[in-house]
Amino acid sequence: MTPPPAGPSAPSAQVTAAEISRIAGVTRATVSNWRRRHEDFPSPAGGTESSPLYDLHAVQDWLRGRGHSSNAAPDEELRTALRLTGPGSGIAARLVPLVLAASQRTPAELDQLGAAPDEELVVRAHQAADRLPSAVPTAGPVAYGPQDAAAIRALLACVRAAGPPAALDVLAERELEEGTAGGTYQTPEGLASLMAGLLPDDAASVFDPACGSGGFLVAAARRGVRELYGQDILAVQAQRTAVRLLLTGADEGVSTDSKVSIQPGDSLRTDAFPDLTADAVLTNPPFGDRDWGHEELAYDPRWAYGVPTRFESELAWVQHALAHLRPGGHAVMVMPPAVAFRVSGRRIRAELARSGALRAVVSLPVGAAHPLHIGLHVWVLQRPEPGGAEHTSVLFVNGEGDQAEPRGTRGGSRTRQEPVDWAELTARVLVPWQAYEAAPNDFTDVQGIARAVPVVDLLDDLVDLTPARHVRVSAADVPPMELARQVSELRAALSKQLTALSAAVGRDDWRPAESPAGAADTWRTATVSDLTRGGALTLFRGAVPAPARDTASAPDGRLPGDAPPRVLTSGDVAAGTSASGTVDRLRTDPAQAVTVAAGDVVVRGDVHAGSIGRTMARVAEESDAGSILGPHLHLLRPDPNRLDPWFLAGFLGAADNIAAASTGTTIVHVNPGRLRVPLLPLDEQRRYGKAFRQVHVLRRSAARTAQILEEVAGAMSNGLTVGALLPPPADA
């Protein structure tokens, strides 16, 4: 086959400073130094003053001229090669089939192919595409030209060094960036594994009508399922899933004799498998889609439980899944929590429960899957089987842990989002489900975790299927003696905390300044930019968050067996707590991210306007050392011989200072270079620094006191209202 001629040259790609650091294999600070110290460093070709963009060709020419050979990781080299093809080239989608072909080559063969001349390399790529298995969907013949040789070569290197799955994720990431596929997310592996565990052990065929990157089908294959069917509205996602499932090897756990059939298209409107009845359906369908086909599908035979309204696309997907099950087959689906109680879906929920099709509803903790700010649900359904057992109850499982428990029942509450412990969550869900599935009529409720609710009790005016409504732990569930003990312990903790709060307030007098205008009237000030240029401090920016689309998690830059690095978040700075974030939500390679050290000053960068009154800057402590600087944060590393950290943090976080250096209304963007600091002698700085540190301790102590106070009041009130506690004697 003769390769097609090269088309017109595409406009050059543009890159950020963070991307330059990854291309060159250096830190962000190094790139910042190049920009300041080398007059011939390429000027910005786009973007904004605070977030400039640079011409990729110009950057590469500059790096070559300086003798900087690329030390970037293979996946980053592939990203760069794809960018060089320019927007609209479609090269990422055309390279997806080659991942499968490259995976079947030895490292030596990949090296030999990579060293071949461009013309030979393109011809070999054509030959590989012609031999593409029928299981991989394509929109037509795949063609490559000489202009694609560099990208093909980078793909081969990525497959060899990072593995086929990594190369596949980079290609899909690029294709999604060029498309309009906003709102596509990757289901975490832990959630996919948990949901696959809810299926019967003898399930032999699984269908995912919104398969995305194929995570559910891979999880099913690891459990021994050998017939895998999938469909996705995005062609690149369908290709990605097919190639991922066909990649043989222990990593994916897919048998070479598996039957794989993946098709592109909208499964609701243009079902590619109209006659398929599988043993199981596993899926995470789109949420809140008002253009799902309500009018054109109004008389569709799939709506056996009621016609979904325009606002209930999720219930359309539920019935679509049930229609693709054999009698007795199971469907396990991710659902937004509103589907459990919205008025518009009440009749369909009632029919699902009444018919026995709804078997269980599980609540997930906040952060388990996108969207990360809400706790999603998992619905377990079963297509009714003629002559089968009658299902008279629905199992509700609280997978949220302490998040769902009211104050005053356990003596504590979660004040910030913690990483999901998938092993603990999986056991919390699967143990009661397996017991319920084995003997639903004999199931014993597990206090605070699981409860089997009779269907008749669900069929009220609301038909609310929210697990927290049915599994909720109240003070009435706690024995009176235990509740009294909790209240006593909380009161003792409050008394101790009040003592600590009093100590934090201190006894020293805070004297007024002698000048009527205040001491600030006599201060000379300098901006952070001035101090940076003078060498008094170094300014760093936080890591880049993972894009809101279905991409692979960023590498964590650690050796097997190492503990994963923690990420200091904006919420941690505001709450005065230690690092709580995880690297799987970062785009930045942790190996190249900024590591926090004790004595650094961390400033919040992008915040909601209403949160400016909270802590905006604080000094990193020993407990923060070694964590990664997270998104929307700036780090200032002062020279201790010139600047006191607490002095710096106190003035940088002042409300007036933040307001003067910020732009925006709802979301406020803080420009750290514009923040101002008084120029005071080091001894005077330390005196102010000591005072600012006292304020920090006071603020943290006050927050902890308020938390315990609320818990004490809640426990007392709940105990009185349910009759578990008695009021003190009248003469007390």
Steps between C-alpha positions, in 0.01 A plus 500: 500500500637841405493749786298814428691823443552734790231760539547872565705588803292526814531793742761439765384373836531714810614381842497631855803542725396183683501308173841641411634364829367155414637516144846599624488268800568783747309666781266796465748712692766430235268620224425815700875564533548455123228755432662757731867446418506432127392785276474265202244275671191492274248772567140402576297426187162502670316453826489768769753688706452265793476183285707553184520250215814438295551378145605136529732509197674810634543339842647183350739702282612697807554181703704343218704817463586486869593134481209387716419146396151388599481309825122478488318178571392299193134587547592869511706460182191352335286793618752740350508314169121510481498873569748559219251359250277798572128514583257314280748246364312206655831323548415379853194305384690358202779375726274309741499182285880503490516457879364149457747421221793642699405297808564182302861598424808432710703794637771428242246506217357830626851650509563381145172647377569828675836529324351437153486783243178701495371350175552141617350576841183642344463200268539259792235697690263461203558127496431472873176699468384275215534199732291662773265250673132545421430556872658847476244743355622749239321771304673392178842417355784627717758701305842636600728745324865607532389781732389233750838324526618689810176423686516132401860482620405662834215252537734204453739642761212554746369146454849361554583704812166573668283218367202485264238620754698821566531571127129432453408745775716776350337458159149506645589803712616689192193407297267608779686831532445573130136393507204635690481216746463703815381312806655162421666345802679180581332273753757418770633146487394443860138585421499284186635206701246553779209510255624192314506324838125558531439272199432127535808282470354312203448808279647409160406806293508871592378804308598864566287738288712803598839331518733802499856371538385145576563490875186299581561246226859453615377449858249243375768320298718476809214312665494244218234646269577392142237684293553876511271744318519878504383815327598865539379815329864614453677301230841545663367354825358198319838449330680545828285240673538246220876536483531489878304175519699345217832586660608164631694463823463461871456873559153508347406143590309443175514151355615466140186297422260772621229615263529877469253717310515879541305743283479881474171684522226619735374185669162651590421633152695264273544179693780297339387185682118503473469122545759459776385359834804470724552344840590840643525872427770714662495869420545860609259679263490876426331717763255784447469466120179672392567420134488124543221442246187544711273599211623257235506209746167574668341173385807281534423149631789524748295721733335207679506686834377838373597761242785713639451875491743726320671561837542131586758378250652281771176301532504454123846343536372281785226356280738473204725286718211280619390447138848361420491239779388142480229415756674486836798701376649782710580864421730709718496873420643826635224752568497863618330530841213715370360205300409339832255775602407727206121540474505454122634145536277386788271275294783319326683449832181360649455255213863389516460425870153347469605263220809383687735640234677724754709287735736742677612863524848582630622846595862587421721746689564844359796488262453136396440601137425808289336733578721496808298744709197273544449148631375280216283189524530152355177327399481122476214377281379160384274425209196314640498133414166332418433252774797623697516595866297804606709790625320673787777726632779729385843508662642842589872526577672803651840510333569854620625402844517789746396746226139386531481489878346793688694681765463362847477130407866412468669794666665621181447618146704539186594860441676451167510250221721199559633266230275203439621176655377266227584181689299612804212632286486181292475284812240735651279457192562143383464323837137610562410466131622140484313413819183666368527339156541155657195531731309830462216396731741406780729801470595662831544876486847636575465812714615808315612301195226294336125450530248300298186713462167337405378624162165597652681748728658669198178561308399829661447841342875548449642153423830637630778249435777696674699257719558760773122523547472130576835411660542818700652455846308703758540543871212254543724225360764556770443344846436769766809406702720522190353835400550637852862386486550676165353822636725482807810450285400785268444736796844410638656562157321835480626605843856409401466686172367812671812501716714477187300781341552722802875433483501587130335835572796585725539752779728751331364845421484603133592870522369761256738663255624847597409656166128578452527356147662182630848358454430410137510870415880498546577171322669469166368198308610276214307258282567128494629549145752756631613262775531215250718707268714600796556138602322531836260222408412255222148468363349169383160406362299192596445186295258492208174315578392207286275612211128448534485216251562131474878477531735274684623592842829683514803291593589527866876501453576237763653158520286192569429477870555871568221692673320728252589868543233722651382822341452823695170650383342843522250357749785377719648851512163653585429244775853498639526124453768275352509383137193294403502492119604213274720496190238328284326837466806673358608545139850597610751217542567494878871446426505851349256666738601740777568327832404691812764557769456619858522879510350553154213747474197370309242741354162403356468608138147447361223516761130575526445862595314398815798307636750788502428554868644156574872431526659605170865432590686293754845366575568136416580294809699180544183295440471663155861429398532267204146555373431627147381856443148457368296691241398863556782559747814714491809424706748762616832370628662788696869545575492458882782752534285768340134411559314343793245242370222582747545872443472435126192276533322744728530797268444302179173356632355832616155565347592847366821364345315211333229733368754739347681215321190318373268502202161339450165501677360154574837330459785723618841454336788609721812626320774427757749731331281801586473424872690753711721451806639766738878542491590456868822393678522126561465538879182701453374243249547225757304695759210532256548138394460381858173693526370363168583148615300558817204612285536184291492279810202695633309460175564125486408457868178697453399281203561182699306641796202584278505150352497326839238743632268412213552128563422537872184700431388255232554194719311659793210614283466169318517305825222710657267484199512119470472442875846348538616780734313665787532870591695582816300500827299815562712591803834450317 
